[in-house]
Amino acid sequence: MGLDSLIVGLGIALAQLVLGLLLAMGSVYLGIKMFDKLTEGVDEMAELKKGNAAVAILLGAIIFSIASVVEGGVFGLTQSIIPGLTIMELAAALVIGIVNLVLGVVLAILSIYIAISMLDRITESIDEFREIRRGNVAVAIMMAAVLFSVSFVIRGAVVAMASALSPQSVALSLGWA
């Protein structure tokens, strides 16, 4: 491995680190905003200040679930950017990665919304968000488990989509190679 390859590899690793950090913080932001939309009438920050563990558990589960799916998109982006690609293949790799990343974020948000909506229909006798406001940790843990389960499955789908395309095949199909 020459010095040029080492520098390129370190540059790619640094770019992946920065991208991962930005996306992690974006996931936290998205999670908080999504939780705010799902729990209308609840001041989450005030509940957290009061020590409402149920709110903390559910908010943490939403953030973790989004981050898990987004990580699948980041994996797709970073996996496709490898040393030795031509400029056009690198551009194709970035296109693949960004599309997978955007798709991952959309799927994360959509899947969490659907999971919570379906859980609400399945548990007709429980008003989950009223229970969360009241600090019912048992309900928060059950909701968190549902969110984690859904996010693991969606993450797998995002990773599989990323693995299905190679930068070389995309560059070729776009006429870039």
C-alpha positions in Angstrom: 0.0 0.0 0.0 1.6 3.3 -1.1 1.5 6.6 0.7 -1.1 7.9 -1.8 -3.5 5.0 -1.0 -3.0 5.5 2.7 -3.8 9.2 2.4 -6.9 8.5 0.3 -8.0 5.8 2.7 -7.6 8.1 5.7 -9.4 10.9 3.8 -12.3 8.6 3.1 -12.4 7.4 6.8 -12.4 11.0 8.0 -15.2 11.9 5.6 -17.2 8.9 6.9 -16.6 10.0 10.5 -17.8 13.6 9.9 -20.8 12.4 7.9 -21.7 9.9 10.6 -21.5 12.5 13.3 -23.6 15.0 11.3 -26.2 12.3 10.6 -26.2 11.1 14.2 -27.0 14.7 15.3 -29.6 15.0 12.6 -31.2 11.8 13.9 -31.5 13.2 17.3 -33.1 16.4 15.9 -35.5 14.4 13.8 -36.4 12.1 16.7 -37.2 15.1 19.0 -39.3 16.8 16.3 -41.1 13.6 15.5 -41.8 12.9 19.1 -43.2 16.4 19.5 -45.5 15.8 16.5 -46.7 12.4 17.8 -47.4 13.7 21.3 -49.5 16.8 20.7 -50.4 18.4 24.0 -47.3 17.2 25.8 -44.4 19.5 26.6 -41.7 16.9 26.3 -38.9 19.1 27.7 -41.1 20.0 30.8 -41.9 16.3 31.3 -38.2 15.4 31.1 -37.4 18.1 33.6 -40.0 16.6 35.9 -38.2 13.3 35.6 -40.9 11.5 33.6 -39.0 8.3 32.8 -41.8 7.1 30.4 -41.3 10.2 28.2 -37.5 9.7 28.3 -37.8 6.0 27.4 -40.0 6.7 24.4 -38.1 9.7 23.2 -34.9 7.7 23.4 -36.5 4.8 21.5 -37.5 7.1 18.7 -34.1 8.6 18.5 -32.4 5.2 18.6 -34.8 3.8 16.0 -34.2 6.6 13.5 -30.4 6.4 14.1 -30.5 2.7 13.5 -32.1 3.0 10.1 -30.0 6.0 9.2 -26.9 4.0 10.1 -28.0 1.5 7.4 -28.0 4.4 4.9 -24.6 5.6 6.1 -23.3 2.1 5.7 -24.5 2.0 2.1 -22.9 5.4 1.4 -19.6 4.5 3.0 -19.5 1.0 1.7 -19.7 2.2 -1.9 -16.9 4.8 -1.6 -13.8 2.8 -2.0 -10.3 3.7 -3.2 -9.6 2.9 -6.8 -12.8 4.1 -8.3 -12.7 6.4 -11.3 -14.2 9.9 -10.9 -17.4 8.9 -12.6 -17.7 5.7 -10.5 -17.1 7.8 -7.4 -19.9 10.2 -8.5 -22.1 7.2 -9.0 -21.2 5.9 -5.6 -22.1 9.2 -4.0 -25.5 9.2 -5.9 -26.2 5.6 -4.7 -25.2 6.5 -1.1 -27.2 9.7 -1.0 -30.3 8.1 -2.4 -30.0 5.2 0.1 -29.4 7.7 2.9 -32.5 9.8 2.0 -34.5 6.7 1.6 -33.3 5.5 5.0 -34.4 8.7 6.7 -37.8 8.6 5.0 -38.3 4.9 5.8 -37.3 5.5 9.4 -39.8 8.3 10.0 -42.5 6.5 8.1 -42.0 3.2 9.8 -42.0 4.8 13.3 -45.2 6.6 12.4 -46.8 3.4 11.1 -45.6 1.3 14.0 -47.1 3.7 16.6 -50.3 4.0 14.6 -50.7 0.2 14.4 -49.9 -0.2 18.0 -52.6 2.3 18.9 -55.1 0.2 16.9 -54.0 -3.1 18.4 -54.2 -1.8 22.0 -57.6 -0.1 21.8 -58.1 -0.2 25.5 -54.9 1.8 26.2 -54.3 5.4 25.3 -50.6 5.2 25.0 -49.8 8.9 25.0 -52.0 9.6 28.0 -50.2 6.8 29.8 -46.8 8.2 28.8 -47.8 11.7 30.1 -48.8 10.0 33.3 -45.3 8.4 33.5 -46.4 4.8 32.8 -43.0 3.2 32.2 -44.5 -0.2 31.3 -46.3 1.3 28.3 -43.1 3.3 27.3 -41.0 0.1 27.4 -43.6 -1.8 25.3 -43.7 1.0 22.7 -39.9 1.2 22.7 -39.7 -2.5 22.0 -42.1 -2.1 19.0 -40.0 0.8 17.7 -36.7 -1.1 18.1 -38.1 -4.2 16.3 -39.5 -2.2 13.4 -36.2 -0.2 13.0 -34.1 -3.4 12.9 -36.2 -4.8 10.1 -36.2 -1.5 8.2 -32.5 -1.1 8.7 -31.9 -4.5 7.1 -33.9 -3.4 4.1 -32.0 -0.2 3.7 -28.6 -2.1 3.9 -29.9 -4.6 1.3 -30.8 -1.8 -1.1 -27.4 -0.3 -0.7 -25.7 -3.6 -1.4 -27.7 -4.3 -4.5 -26.0 -1.6 -6.6 -22.4 -1.1 -7.4 -20.8 2.2 -8.4 -19.5 0.6 -11.6 -22.9 -0.7 -12.7 -24.6 2.6 -12.0 -21.9 4.7 -13.7 -22.2 2.4 -16.7 -26.1 2.5 -16.8 -26.0 6.3 -16.6 -23.5 6.5 -19.4 -20.7 7.9 -17.1 -18.3 5.0 -17.8 
